[in-house]
């Protein structure tokens, strides 16, 4: 339990760490951000397949393929529904935050709500990973999610400051999104601990949410600013780093 709590703090703290970097370097180039985010996407892609989807098949028993495929699609569909209700970071930066004549409070709530809601299932995925009993895989999954949170924390600072939000409130918002991810990690861990029979579905569900986030949000964002080639190779490097880590630590 202590390890899970420390992991939850690490996953949530990664967003805060990224926001600190964002304060120090308010004008981070798109190319740098895209490369880092693509690397994180590669790590998350490998984590979703190796650490969540394949174990789901392993623990699913007779109906493993049905449970796993259903879990993947239901997980992806759940994030899709969330996207329809609250658009994610790449859909609101540069539009709602910078162009609408809304109040500062509205801007803050828009940012916090969008990021926090999307961070919850990511945290759940990190927590569910521990349910398989493979601590190494669970830590690799959490590490991939934490890595993705760093550039996300970096890029939200500039637009919030530009929209007139004070540095103090901006940092508090970043902290709030990190706390949501901590809560999600604990929810995922306790859910599979209390009801172990849901583990195969929960693993596939978490894998589906990660695959959706990678395809719908991370890859389009990293290919939107002219850095497609660098972003593609960064994704491959991230995937291979995770693959090598899995082999060496497995």
Buried (B, 14 or more C-beta within 10 A) or exposed (E): EEEBEEBBBBBBBBBBBBBBBBBEEEEBEBBBBBBBBBBBBBBBBBBBBBBBBBBBBEBBEEEBEEBBBBBBBBBBEBBEEBBEEBBBBBBBBEEBBEEEEBEEEBBBEBBBBBBBBBBBBBBBBBBBBBBBEBBEBBBBBBBBBBBBBBBBBBBBBBBBBEBEBEEEBBBEBBBBBBBBBBBBBBBBBBBBBEEEEBBBBBBBBBBBBBBBBBEBBBBEBBBEEEBBEBBBBBBBBBBEBBBEBBEEEE
